[in-house]
Amino acid sequence: MFIAMVKGTVTATRKHPSMAGARLLIVQPIDPISSQPSGFPQVAADVLGAAAGMRVLVVSDGRGVQDMLKADNRCPVRLGIMALIDPPAV
């Protein structure tokens, strides 16, 4: 698992049937303390309704994402947004 910032959406003309109802988002992993970028942007499936600029918890367990999407083991997704994180108190 890692914390990331949602940067935008991915437009797909075709998606695997197991991804019905899920959106694909570009997420930038961030350091949980400094909120600075940490690593390369990645694509994650979202069913929670995350929007650009939101901090999210991303799971990298393929089986967990399959459960989230209610898909079988043929689902090609590995990363999924599992939680929306409130902004830190100032």
GROMACS elastic network, one bead per residue, 0.5 to 0.9 nm:
[ bonds ]
;  ai    aj funct       b0    kb
    1    57     6  0.68814   500
    1    58     6  0.55319   500
    1    60     6  0.58388   500
    1    61     6  0.79932   500
    2    29     6  0.67654   500
    2    30     6  0.78972   500
    2    31     6  0.86874   500
    2    32     6  0.84134   500
    2    56     6  0.84581   500
    2    57     6  0.58703   500
    2    58     6  0.53834   500
    2    59     6  0.67130   500
    2    60     6  0.81216   500
    3    28     6  0.84948   500
    3    29     6  0.58681   500
    3    30     6  0.59115   500
    3    31     6  0.72671   500
    3    32     6  0.64170   500
    3    55     6  0.69214   500
    3    56     6  0.57521   500
    3    58     6  0.60812   500
    3    59     6  0.89425   500
    3    85     6  0.86567   500
    4    27     6  0.57480   500
    4    28     6  0.51255   500
    4    30     6  0.50980   500
    4    31     6  0.81593   500
    4    32     6  0.84949   500
    4    35     6  0.86774   500
    4    37     6  0.83550   500
    4    38     6  0.88544   500
    4    41     6  0.89217   500
    4    54     6  0.83635   500
    4    55     6  0.56726   500
    4    56     6  0.54265   500
    4    57     6  0.63891   500
    4    58     6  0.68285   500
    5    26     6  0.85536   500
    5    27     6  0.54732   500
    5    28     6  0.51436   500
    5    29     6  0.64084   500
    5    30     6  0.67374   500
    5    35     6  0.86731   500
    5    37     6  0.85509   500
    5    52     6  0.76948   500
    5    53     6  0.60794   500
    5    54     6  0.57113   500
    5    56     6  0.62619   500
    5    57     6  0.89000   500
    6     9     6  0.83628   500
    6    25     6  0.68505   500
    6    26     6  0.59931   500
    6    28     6  0.63644   500
    6    29     6  0.88620   500
    6    50     6  0.74737   500
    6    51     6  0.65436   500
    6    53     6  0.53300   500
    6    54     6  0.55400   500
    6    55     6  0.64510   500
    6    56     6  0.72306   500
    7    25     6  0.74554   500
    7    26     6  0.54469   500
    7    27     6  0.55901   500
    7    28     6  0.66703   500
    7    41     6  0.84874   500
    7    51     6  0.82228   500
    7    52     6  0.51372   500
    7    53     6  0.61926   500
    7    54     6  0.83128   500
    8    24     6  0.88919   500
    8    25     6  0.57570   500
    8    26     6  0.52453   500
    8    27     6  0.74199   500
    8    51     6  0.74376   500
    8    52     6  0.52597   500
    8    53     6  0.81935   500
    9    23     6  0.76727   500
    9    24     6  0.59921   500
    9    26     6  0.57418   500
    9    27     6  0.89290   500
    9    43     6  0.87480   500
    9    51     6  0.84973   500
    9    52     6  0.78928   500
   10    23     6  0.77876   500
   10    24     6  0.53106   500
   10    25     6  0.55424   500
   10    26     6  0.66484   500
   10    43     6  0.78279   500
   11    14     6  0.89987   500
   11    23     6  0.87017   500
   11    24     6  0.74968   500
   11    25     6  0.89012   500
   12    15     6  0.64069   500
   12    24     6  0.82194   500
   14    17     6  0.89011   500
   15    18     6  0.81478   500
   15    19     6  0.65278   500
   15    20     6  0.78725   500
   16    19     6  0.56324   500
   16    20     6  0.77581   500
   16    75     6  0.72599   500
   16    76     6  0.75143   500
   17    20     6  0.58791   500
   17    75     6  0.83002   500
   18    21     6  0.88432   500
   18    22     6  0.89663   500
   18    66     6  0.85591   500
   18    69     6  0.71896   500
   18    70     6  0.77694   500
   18    71     6  0.53822   500
   18    72     6  0.75465   500
   18    74     6  0.80132   500
   18    75     6  0.58077   500
   18    76     6  0.84619   500
   19    22     6  0.54394   500
   19    23     6  0.80314   500
   19    45     6  0.82328   500
   19    69     6  0.66585   500
   19    70     6  0.88868   500
   19    71     6  0.76896   500
   19    75     6  0.75401   500
   19    76     6  0.88667   500
   19    77     6  0.83553   500
   20    23     6  0.85099   500
   20    69     6  0.81372   500
   21    46     6  0.88172   500
   21    47     6  0.69600   500
   21    69     6  0.82482   500
   22    45     6  0.60628   500
   22    46     6  0.54614   500
   22    47     6  0.50786   500
   22    48     6  0.86955   500
   22    69     6  0.73739   500
   23    44     6  0.83142   500
   23    45     6  0.56612   500
   23    46     6  0.51508   500
   23    47     6  0.65715   500
   23    49     6  0.83139   500
   24    43     6  0.64181   500
   24    44     6  0.56463   500
   24    46     6  0.61223   500
   24    80     6  0.89328   500
   25    42     6  0.82189   500
   25    43     6  0.55363   500
   25    44     6  0.54169   500
   25    45     6  0.63481   500
   25    46     6  0.68915   500
   25    50     6  0.84427   500
   25    51     6  0.85847   500
   25    52     6  0.86200   500
   26    41     6  0.64574   500
   26    42     6  0.56032   500
   26    44     6  0.64911   500
   26    52     6  0.88447   500
   27    40     6  0.88502   500
   27    41     6  0.54978   500
   27    42     6  0.53793   500
   27    43     6  0.60905   500
   27    44     6  0.68142   500
   27    52     6  0.89490   500
   27    56     6  0.85333   500
   27    58     6  0.86101   500
   28    37     6  0.65547   500
   28    38     6  0.75128   500
   28    39     6  0.74329   500
   28    40     6  0.65268   500
   28    42     6  0.64263   500
   28    43     6  0.88396   500
   29    35     6  0.89659   500
   29    36     6  0.85249   500
   29    37     6  0.59456   500
   29    38     6  0.53372   500
   29    39     6  0.60812   500
   29    40     6  0.70242   500
   29    41     6  0.65661   500
   29    42     6  0.79468   500
   29    58     6  0.87359   500
   30    33     6  0.86053   500
   30    34     6  0.79504   500
   30    35     6  0.52916   500
   30    36     6  0.52917   500
   30    39     6  0.76422   500
   30    55     6  0.89626   500
   31    34     6  0.56144   500
   31    36     6  0.54399   500
   31    37     6  0.63721   500
   31    38     6  0.58307   500
   32    35     6  0.55272   500
   32    36     6  0.80545   500
   33    36     6  0.81984   500
   34    37     6  0.87980   500
   35    38     6  0.86155   500
   37    40     6  0.81855   500
   37    41     6  0.89019   500
   38    41     6  0.88654   500
   42    79     6  0.84243   500
   43    79     6  0.70854   500
   43    80     6  0.84749   500
   44    58     6  0.75936   500
   44    59     6  0.88758   500
   44    60     6  0.89711   500
   44    77     6  0.77325   500
   44    78     6  0.76019   500
   44    81     6  0.64457   500
   45    65     6  0.79875   500
   45    69     6  0.86534   500
   45    77     6  0.71961   500
   45    78     6  0.83745   500
   45    79     6  0.63033   500
   45    81     6  0.62150   500
   46    49     6  0.65893   500
   46    50     6  0.69605   500
   46    69     6  0.89092   500
   46    80     6  0.60015   500
   46    81     6  0.52718   500
   46    82     6  0.78396   500
   47    50     6  0.79880   500
   47    68     6  0.80387   500
   47    69     6  0.77166   500
   47    80     6  0.85386   500
   47    81     6  0.75433   500
   47    82     6  0.85069   500
   48    81     6  0.74533   500
   48    82     6  0.76793   500
   48    83     6  0.75818   500
   48    84     6  0.77981   500
   49    84     6  0.88588   500
   50    53     6  0.87489   500
   50    54     6  0.65902   500
   50    55     6  0.85075   500
   50    56     6  0.76815   500
   50    81     6  0.81831   500
   50    83     6  0.88927   500
   50    84     6  0.69408   500
   51    54     6  0.58282   500
   52    55     6  0.87882   500
   54    84     6  0.73839   500
   54    85     6  0.74690   500
   54    86     6  0.82875   500
   54    87     6  0.81545   500
   55    83     6  0.89028   500
   55    84     6  0.63602   500
   55    85     6  0.53392   500
   55    86     6  0.72596   500
   55    87     6  0.73138   500
   56    81     6  0.65249   500
   56    82     6  0.75299   500
   56    83     6  0.57020   500
   56    85     6  0.52129   500
   56    86     6  0.85807   500
   57    80     6  0.85210   500
   57    81     6  0.58550   500
   57    82     6  0.57441   500
   57    83     6  0.50514   500
   57    84     6  0.63684   500
   57    85     6  0.68839   500
   58    79     6  0.66134   500
   58    80     6  0.55526   500
   58    82     6  0.58035   500
   58    83     6  0.73210   500
   59    62     6  0.81948   500
   59    64     6  0.75074   500
   59    65     6  0.74083   500
   59    78     6  0.82266   500
   59    79     6  0.57433   500
   59    80     6  0.54715   500
   59    81     6  0.63497   500
   59    82     6  0.63736   500
   60    63     6  0.88875   500
   60    64     6  0.80072   500
   60    65     6  0.77799   500
   60    78     6  0.58014   500
   60    80     6  0.67636   500
   61    64     6  0.53157   500
   61    65     6  0.64424   500
   61    66     6  0.87724   500
   61    78     6  0.62145   500
   61    79     6  0.68145   500
   61    80     6  0.82343   500
   62    65     6  0.51690   500
   62    66     6  0.61952   500
   62    67     6  0.87241   500
   62    73     6  0.88062   500
   62    75     6  0.85829   500
   62    76     6  0.83154   500
   62    77     6  0.64791   500
   62    79     6  0.66494   500
   62    80     6  0.82927   500
   63    67     6  0.62685   500
   63    68     6  0.86472   500
   63    72     6  0.88871   500
   63    73     6  0.75729   500
   63    78     6  0.78559   500
   64    67     6  0.51075   500
   64    68     6  0.62380   500
   64    69     6  0.87309   500
   64    78     6  0.85706   500
   64    79     6  0.89114   500
   64    80     6  0.81788   500
   65    69     6  0.61940   500
   65    70     6  0.83691   500
   65    71     6  0.84404   500
   65    75     6  0.88583   500
   65    77     6  0.69523   500
   65    78     6  0.64728   500
   65    79     6  0.65659   500
   65    80     6  0.54796   500
   65    81     6  0.83126   500
   65    82     6  0.83276   500
   66    69     6  0.51385   500
   66    70     6  0.58595   500
   66    72     6  0.63914   500
   66    73     6  0.69996   500
   66    74     6  0.88224   500
   66    75     6  0.64625   500
   66    76     6  0.87113   500
   66    77     6  0.73654   500
   66    78     6  0.81517   500
   66    80     6  0.89032   500
   67    71     6  0.62301   500
   67    72     6  0.79462   500
   68    71     6  0.77555   500
   68    80     6  0.80595   500
   68    82     6  0.80906   500
   69    72     6  0.88138   500
   69    75     6  0.87716   500
   71    74     6  0.76520   500
   71    75     6  0.61361   500
   72    75     6  0.60131   500
   73    76     6  0.81359   500
   75    78     6  0.85066   500
   77    80     6  0.76476   500
   81    84     6  0.77678   500
   85    88     6  0.85651   500
   86    89     6  0.86886   500
   87    90     6  0.89124   500
